[in-house]
Amino acid sequence: MSETSRCLLDRLGEALSSSPHLFGHKLGYEADAGTVILKGTVTSYYKKQMAQEAIRRVDGVEQIDNQLCVAPCNDAEEEETSAPPALYACRLPHGCPL
């Protein structure tokens, strides 16, 4: 992996982890030549859009493939996501499902 790709992955992680809209969501992402793929599950279409907007502003992002799934949380998930720490951004190898 090139230094440029590593820097992009670091910037993506910072952008996602600093978004208050994504607290409590386990998100994955991968990047290749300026194309970023978002994977994971969020609890609303608004949060799906906010994840995309968070990374849209990152230098080096040219295209976003937003594969986030929307699944409203049930009572057990709400309790779990209200406890910190909550956001886990991971670097996925190319082609690896989440």
FIGUMI-835944 format. One line per 5 residues: number of its first residue (from 1); their letters; for each residue x, y, z of C-alpha. Coordinates in Angstrom, 2 decimals. Example, Ala and Ser with C-alpha at 12.3 -4.5 7.8 and 13.67 -1.06 7.14 Angstrom:
1> AS> 12.30,-4.50,7.80 | 13.67,-1.06,7.14
% end
This chain:
1> MSETS> 0.00,0.00,0.00 | 1.36,3.39,-0.95 | 2.01,6.19,1.51 | -0.72,8.21,-0.20 | -3.26,5.43,0.37
6> RCLLD> -2.25,5.09,4.03 | -2.65,8.85,4.54 | -6.07,8.76,2.87 | -7.19,5.91,5.13 | -6.02,7.86,8.18
11> RLGEA> -7.93,10.97,7.07 | -11.06,8.90,6.41 | -10.86,7.39,9.89 | -10.55,10.83,11.47 | -13.49,12.19,9.47
16> LSSSP> -15.78,9.30,10.40 | -14.79,9.15,14.05 | -15.24,12.89,14.54 | -18.80,12.94,13.18 | -21.33,13.21,16.03
21> HLFGH> -23.97,11.65,13.77 | -22.10,8.35,13.62 | -21.60,7.71,17.33 | -22.46,4.10,18.08 | -22.09,2.72,14.57
26> KLGYE> -19.55,0.18,13.43 | -18.42,1.35,10.01 | -15.87,-0.06,7.63 | -14.22,1.60,4.70 | -11.69,0.92,2.02
31> ADAGT> -10.02,3.19,-0.49 | -8.39,2.60,-3.83 | -7.18,5.31,-6.20 | -9.51,7.96,-4.76 | -12.58,5.71,-4.65
36> VILKG> -13.91,5.07,-1.15 | -16.32,2.27,-0.26 | -18.34,2.64,2.95 | -19.68,-0.55,4.56 | -21.62,-1.29,7.71
41> TVTSY> -25.00,-0.46,9.22 | -26.52,2.80,10.41 | -29.92,3.44,11.98 | -31.30,6.00,9.51 | -30.96,7.28,5.96
46> YKKQM> -29.91,10.61,7.45 | -26.92,8.95,9.14 | -26.07,7.17,5.90 | -25.95,10.55,4.18 | -23.96,12.11,7.04
51> AQEAI> -21.31,9.39,6.73 | -20.99,10.15,3.06 | -20.79,13.89,3.69 | -18.12,13.38,6.36 | -15.78,11.73,3.88
56> RRVDG> -16.73,13.86,0.87 | -14.63,16.71,2.26 | -11.50,14.57,2.76 | -8.58,15.41,0.45 | -7.99,12.62,-2.03
61> VEQID> -11.60,11.38,-2.20 | -12.78,11.45,-5.79 | -15.69,9.00,-5.70 | -17.81,7.44,-2.93 | -19.57,4.08,-3.12
66> NQLCV> -21.92,4.24,-0.13 | -22.86,0.63,0.65 | -24.09,1.40,4.17 | -27.23,-0.51,5.16 | -30.03,1.18,7.07
71> APCND> -31.61,-0.86,9.86 | -33.56,0.84,12.66 | -32.24,-0.31,16.01 | -34.27,-2.26,18.52 | -34.29,-1.62,22.28
76> AEEEE> -31.25,-3.84,22.94 | -29.19,-2.12,20.27 | -30.19,1.31,21.59 | -28.85,0.41,25.03 | -25.65,-0.97,23.56
81> TSAPP> -24.96,2.06,21.36 | -25.55,4.54,24.16 | -22.51,3.25,26.05 | -19.08,4.58,24.99 | -16.81,3.82,23.19
86> ALYAC> -19.01,3.57,20.17 | -17.43,4.13,16.75 | -15.15,1.53,15.25 | -13.77,2.49,11.84 | -11.71,-0.27,10.28
91> RLPHG> -9.62,-0.60,7.20 | -10.93,-3.39,5.04 | -8.77,-5.16,2.51 | -9.98,-4.66,-1.04 | -12.98,-6.86,-1.74
96> CPL> -13.44,-7.95,1.86 | -17.08,-8.03,3.03 | -17.92,-6.54,6.38
% end
